[in-house]
Amino acid sequence: MRNASRPLSPHLTIWKWGPHMLVSILHRATGTALAIGAGILFTWWLAAAAAGPAAYAKFYYYAVQADPGDGLGFLINVLAKLVGIGLTWSFFQHLCSGLRHFVLDTGAGYELKVNRAGALATMAISITLTIIVWACILFVRH
């Protein structure tokens, strides 16, 4: 039961939303996405590799090079690439946010402008690195 003589904490009404809050939430969300999403994909890949060449060829077809003429196979391939892009961004966002926290743990970067710039930098760097990686994957032919 609440003591009426004690005021409620105003913290929810006085805080302004900022990039540092978004980065904090994204750090948790990307960690979860990496654990679950990458775990499922790793399990699929490992099971396909263990099941033999035919199963691995099927995995590779759906995950890497489905023919645009194959409706369902191509749809699975596009979804696999979208999941791959999402997991790549999750990895880089989680990495950059972790490095930001490492700097904060040293006692540096708590000034408001520096903290905001660091939070924005984690998002910009993670998006840039994701674009670079997927540009190489999709457009550089071996």
C-alpha positions as CSV (number, residue, x, y, z in Angstrom):
1,M,0.0,0.0,0.0
2,R,1.3,3.4,-1.0
3,N,2.1,6.0,1.6
4,A,0.1,9.1,0.5
5,S,2.4,11.5,2.3
6,R,5.3,10.5,0.0
7,P,5.2,11.9,-3.5
8,L,5.5,9.6,-6.5
9,S,8.8,9.7,-8.4
10,P,8.6,12.1,-11.3
11,H,11.3,10.4,-13.3
12,L,9.0,9.2,-16.0
13,T,7.6,12.7,-16.7
14,I,10.9,14.6,-16.6
15,W,13.2,12.5,-18.7
16,K,13.4,13.3,-22.4
17,W,13.9,10.5,-24.9
18,G,17.5,10.5,-26.2
19,P,19.7,8.4,-28.4
20,H,21.5,6.9,-25.3
21,M,18.1,5.4,-24.3
22,L,17.6,4.0,-27.8
23,V,21.1,2.5,-27.9
24,S,20.6,0.9,-24.5
25,I,17.4,-0.8,-25.6
26,L,18.9,-1.8,-28.9
27,H,21.9,-3.3,-27.1
28,R,19.5,-5.7,-25.3
29,A,17.3,-6.3,-28.3
30,T,20.3,-7.1,-30.6
31,G,21.8,-9.4,-28.1
32,T,18.6,-11.3,-27.9
33,A,18.3,-11.4,-31.7
34,L,21.8,-12.7,-32.1
35,A,21.3,-15.4,-29.5
36,I,18.0,-16.6,-31.0
37,G,18.3,-15.9,-34.7
38,A,21.9,-16.8,-35.1
39,G,21.4,-19.9,-33.0
40,I,18.6,-21.1,-35.2
41,L,20.6,-20.5,-38.4
42,F,23.7,-22.1,-36.9
43,T,21.6,-25.1,-36.0
44,W,20.1,-25.3,-39.5
45,W,23.5,-25.1,-41.1
46,L,25.0,-27.7,-38.7
47,A,22.2,-30.1,-39.1
48,A,22.4,-29.8,-42.9
49,A,26.2,-30.3,-42.9
50,A,25.8,-33.4,-40.6
51,A,23.0,-34.9,-42.8
52,G,25.2,-35.1,-45.8
53,P,25.9,-33.5,-49.2
54,A,22.3,-33.5,-50.4
55,A,21.0,-31.8,-47.3
56,Y,23.8,-29.3,-47.3
57,A,23.1,-28.6,-51.0
58,K,19.5,-27.9,-50.2
59,F,20.5,-25.5,-47.3
60,Y,23.0,-23.7,-49.6
61,Y,20.3,-23.4,-52.3
62,Y,17.8,-21.8,-50.0
63,A,20.2,-19.7,-48.1
64,V,22.6,-18.5,-50.9
65,Q,21.6,-19.0,-54.5
66,A,17.9,-19.9,-55.1
67,D,16.8,-19.5,-58.7
68,P,14.4,-16.5,-59.3
69,G,12.2,-18.9,-61.3
70,D,11.6,-21.1,-58.2
71,G,8.8,-19.2,-56.5
72,L,9.0,-20.6,-53.0
73,G,12.7,-21.3,-53.0
74,F,13.4,-17.7,-54.2
75,L,11.1,-16.3,-51.5
76,I,12.9,-18.4,-48.8
77,N,16.2,-17.1,-50.3
78,V,15.1,-13.4,-50.1
79,L,13.9,-13.9,-46.5
80,A,17.2,-15.6,-45.6
81,K,19.0,-12.6,-47.0
82,L,16.8,-10.2,-45.1
83,V,17.4,-12.2,-41.9
84,G,21.1,-12.1,-42.7
85,I,21.1,-8.4,-43.1
86,G,19.2,-8.0,-39.8
87,L,21.6,-10.3,-38.0
88,T,24.6,-8.5,-39.5
89,W,23.3,-5.1,-38.4
90,S,22.5,-6.7,-34.9
91,F,26.0,-7.9,-34.7
92,F,27.6,-4.5,-35.5
93,Q,25.1,-2.5,-33.4
94,H,25.8,-4.8,-30.4
95,L,29.5,-4.6,-31.0
96,C,29.6,-0.8,-31.3
97,S,27.3,-0.4,-28.3
98,G,29.5,-2.8,-26.3
99,L,32.6,-0.7,-27.2
100,R,30.7,2.4,-26.2
101,H,30.0,0.8,-22.8
102,F,33.6,-0.2,-22.5
103,V,34.6,3.5,-22.9
104,L,31.9,4.5,-20.4
105,D,33.3,2.0,-17.9
106,T,36.6,3.9,-18.0
107,G,34.7,6.9,-16.7
108,A,34.9,8.8,-20.0
109,G,32.0,9.9,-22.2
110,Y,29.4,10.9,-19.6
111,E,29.2,14.5,-20.7
112,L,25.8,15.0,-22.4
113,K,27.1,16.0,-25.8
114,V,29.8,13.3,-25.9
115,N,27.3,10.7,-24.7
116,R,24.8,11.7,-27.3
117,A,27.5,11.7,-30.0
118,G,28.7,8.3,-29.0
119,A,25.2,6.9,-29.1
120,L,24.5,8.3,-32.5
121,A,27.9,7.1,-33.7
122,T,27.1,3.5,-32.7
123,M,24.0,3.6,-34.9
124,A,25.7,5.3,-37.8
125,I,28.7,3.0,-37.7
126,S,26.6,-0.2,-37.4
127,I,24.5,0.8,-40.4
128,T,27.5,1.8,-42.5
129,L,29.3,-1.5,-41.7
130,T,26.2,-3.5,-42.5
131,I,25.9,-1.8,-45.9
132,I,29.6,-2.4,-46.7
133,V,29.4,-6.1,-45.7
134,W,26.2,-6.7,-47.7
135,A,27.4,-4.7,-50.7
136,C,30.5,-7.0,-50.8
137,I,28.3,-10.1,-50.4
138,L,25.7,-9.2,-53.0
139,F,27.7,-7.3,-55.6
140,V,31.3,-8.6,-55.5
141,R,31.6,-11.7,-57.7
142,H,34.2,-14.3,-56.9
